[in-house]
Amino acid sequence: MTETSINGWPASKDEREIHVRSFAIPGTVRHVRVAEDAAPILLWVASKFHRAVANLDKEPLAVWGYKYRPALQGGGALSDHASGTAIDLRSDRFPVGTAHMTLKQRMYVRRILKRCEGLVIWGGDYKSAGSKDQMHFAIAPGVKAHDILIWRVKYRIDPNGRPLP
């Protein structure tokens, strides 16, 4: 039986089984391990976050991707990180359970999410105050690889999250 993460994507202790690899985040010196099919939109989000919300190059250990583990508030379900479909950005500035983003930063996150057209969810929208997770971005439940491909074509984004000429 194949395991899945909260969002329904295949998860595995063996990242090769789910096509996770390291990708450079455009415009930064950082790399993040994510699933190939999720990479274009997650890398695009990370790049925009870097430019508008918080510099990703300031803290070397503050960008996270694939990690096989249970969800923090998932009742034993696997985290979206376990499927390579989630990223944490600037975990040093925006730890779980806090709301350290300024109004301007949250406004930029909303702009980024709007462009994602519902394909990406943000942990800052979690309902419980203790579970707010402003660093966390994940592929939304029900989103499939072909949805991300359609988004890529619409916005002319390459497989590495960069705009095409």
SELUMMI-278800 format. One line per 10 residues: for each residue z, y, x of C-alpha. Coordinates in pm, 1 decimal, always signed. Layout:
BEGIN
Z:Y:X ~ ...
// end
This chain:
BEGIN
+0.0:+0.0:+0.0 ~ -92.9:+342.7:+131.3 ~ +182.6:+599.3:+149.6 ~ +123.6:+949.6:+20.6 ~ +294.0:+1282.0:+67.3 ~ +416.2:+1503.8:-217.3 ~ +70.7:+1658.0:-260.7 ~ -94.1:+1315.3:-296.2 ~ -270.6:+1301.0:+41.9 ~ -250.1:+982.2:+253.1
+47.4:+981.9:+491.9 ~ +116.5:+759.8:+789.8 ~ +341.3:+713.8:+1091.3 ~ +16.1:+663.8:+1283.5 ~ -157.2:+1001.6:+1278.4 ~ -487.9:+840.8:+1379.4 ~ -499.4:+653.8:+1046.4 ~ -509.9:+985.0:+858.7 ~ -732.9:+1169.7:+1107.6 ~ -473.9:+1413.0:+1238.6
-557.6:+1595.3:+1558.7 ~ -470.9:+1911.6:+1744.3 ~ -663.9:+2226.2:+1653.1 ~ -657.9:+2571.9:+1809.5 ~ -545.5:+2840.4:+1565.9 ~ -821.1:+3105.1:+1573.1 ~ -718.1:+3428.8:+1743.1 ~ -405.6:+3278.9:+1902.9 ~ -305.6:+3065.4:+2199.8 ~ -135.4:+2819.1:+1961.6
-246.3:+2473.1:+1853.4 ~ -130.6:+2276.8:+1550.2 ~ -170.2:+1911.2:+1451.8 ~ -321.1:+1874.8:+1103.1 ~ -552.5:+1639.9:+911.6 ~ -920.8:+1709.1:+980.0 ~ -1006.5:+1754.4:+611.2 ~ -723.8:+2006.6:+563.0 ~ -779.9:+2187.3:+892.7 ~ -1035.0:+2452.2:+789.2
-818.4:+2617.3:+525.3 ~ -483.9:+2567.7:+703.0 ~ -622.8:+2711.8:+1028.0 ~ -773.1:+3003.3:+835.3 ~ -433.7:+3068.3:+672.2 ~ -258.1:+3052.1:+1011.1 ~ -508.9:+3291.3:+1166.0 ~ -468.9:+3544.7:+884.6 ~ -89.2:+3505.7:+896.7 ~ -100.8:+3577.5:+1271.5
-303.3:+3895.1:+1220.5 ~ -124.0:+4036.7:+916.6 ~ +225.0:+3886.4:+880.5 ~ +379.2:+3774.6:+1211.9 ~ +240.9:+3715.2:+1560.4 ~ +223.7:+3340.3:+1628.8 ~ +201.0:+3387.3:+2005.7 ~ +550.1:+3537.9:+2041.1 ~ +750.4:+3216.0:+2013.1 ~ +613.2:+2893.7:+2168.2
+798.6:+2648.5:+1943.7 ~ +758.2:+2826.9:+1611.3 ~ +436.3:+2664.7:+1479.9 ~ +451.9:+2313.5:+1332.2 ~ +209.2:+2076.0:+1166.1 ~ +201.5:+1696.1:+1137.6 ~ +535.8:+1516.4:+1145.5 ~ +606.8:+1192.2:+964.9 ~ +928.5:+1261.9:+772.5 ~ +1075.5:+1283.9:+424.1
+1047.6:+1610.1:+232.8 ~ +1349.7:+1838.2:+257.4 ~ +1378.2:+1864.8:-122.6 ~ +1161.9:+1571.5:-224.5 ~ +1417.2:+1313.3:-335.6 ~ +1295.8:+1066.0:-72.7 ~ +926.4:+1151.7:-105.8 ~ +728.9:+1211.3:+211.2 ~ +677.8:+1566.8:+325.1 ~ +328.5:+1714.1:+320.2
+375.1:+1734.0:+698.7 ~ +357.6:+1351.2:+698.1 ~ -2.2:+1372.6:+576.5 ~ -100.3:+1654.5:+813.7 ~ -153.1:+1887.1:+517.7 ~ +125.2:+2138.1:+582.9 ~ +203.0:+2395.7:+848.7 ~ +513.6:+2596.0:+930.5 ~ +450.4:+2938.4:+1082.1 ~ +716.2:+3133.1:+1274.0
+1000.7:+2897.6:+1193.4 ~ +1216.1:+3111.7:+1421.0 ~ +1178.6:+3420.0:+1197.6 ~ +1156.6:+3255.7:+855.4 ~ +1390.6:+2952.8:+851.5 ~ +1430.7:+2737.4:+540.7 ~ +1665.9:+2884.5:+283.3 ~ +1617.1:+3244.6:+391.9 ~ +1404.2:+3530.8:+264.1 ~ +1345.6:+3742.1:+573.8
+992.7:+3859.7:+496.7 ~ +950.8:+4224.9:+415.8 ~ +773.9:+4338.0:+100.8 ~ +467.4:+4422.0:+312.3 ~ +465.0:+4074.8:+471.8 ~ +493.8:+3907.1:+130.7 ~ +207.7:+4126.3:+4.9 ~ -13.3:+4001.2:+290.6 ~ +84.1:+3640.4:+216.8 ~ -20.3:+3696.5:-147.2
-360.6:+3826.2:-29.8 ~ -407.4:+3520.6:+189.3 ~ -311.2:+3286.5:-96.5 ~ -541.8:+3464.4:-340.6 ~ -837.1:+3395.7:-109.9 ~ -733.2:+3029.4:-99.0 ~ -796.0:+3009.9:-475.6 ~ -503.9:+2777.3:-553.3 ~ -584.5:+2526.5:-278.8 ~ -276.3:+2623.3:-74.6
+84.4:+2666.5:-187.3 ~ +354.7:+2870.1:-16.2 ~ +717.0:+2767.8:+31.3 ~ +823.0:+3124.7:-44.3 ~ +739.9:+3046.9:-407.1 ~ +983.9:+2757.3:-432.9 ~ +1216.7:+2821.4:-728.3 ~ +1555.9:+2735.5:-579.7 ~ +1698.8:+3007.8:-354.7 ~ +1827.1:+2747.2:-108.3
+1487.4:+2583.6:-81.9 ~ +1284.4:+2899.6:-19.3 ~ +1064.0:+2819.9:+279.1 ~ +864.0:+3128.7:+374.7 ~ +724.4:+2964.3:+689.1 ~ +570.7:+2674.7:+492.4 ~ +209.5:+2649.9:+370.5 ~ +63.0:+2327.6:+230.5 ~ -238.8:+2190.9:+52.1 ~ -155.6:+2207.8:-319.3
-99.4:+1889.4:-521.1 ~ -423.5:+1756.9:-669.0 ~ -648.8:+1929.7:-413.7 ~ -903.3:+1694.9:-255.3 ~ -1106.9:+1719.6:+64.6 ~ -1419.6:+1813.1:-132.2 ~ -1234.2:+2112.6:-284.6 ~ -1170.5:+2243.2:+65.8 ~ -1533.5:+2180.8:+160.8 ~ -1651.5:+2382.9:-142.1
-1413.1:+2664.6:-39.9 ~ -1547.5:+2651.5:+317.0 ~ -1905.5:+2685.1:+197.4 ~ -1820.2:+2966.9:-44.0 ~ -1642.4:+3171.9:+224.0 ~ -1857.1:+3055.2:+518.3 ~ -1569.6:+2905.5:+719.5 ~ -1634.4:+2651.5:+995.3 ~ -1434.7:+2325.1:+1036.7 ~ -1198.3:+2507.0:+1276.7
-1103.1:+2783.5:+1033.2 ~ -1332.0:+3047.6:+1183.7 ~ -1574.6:+3263.4:+983.6 ~ -1938.3:+3170.2:+1034.1 ~ -2178.4:+3446.9:+1141.6
// end
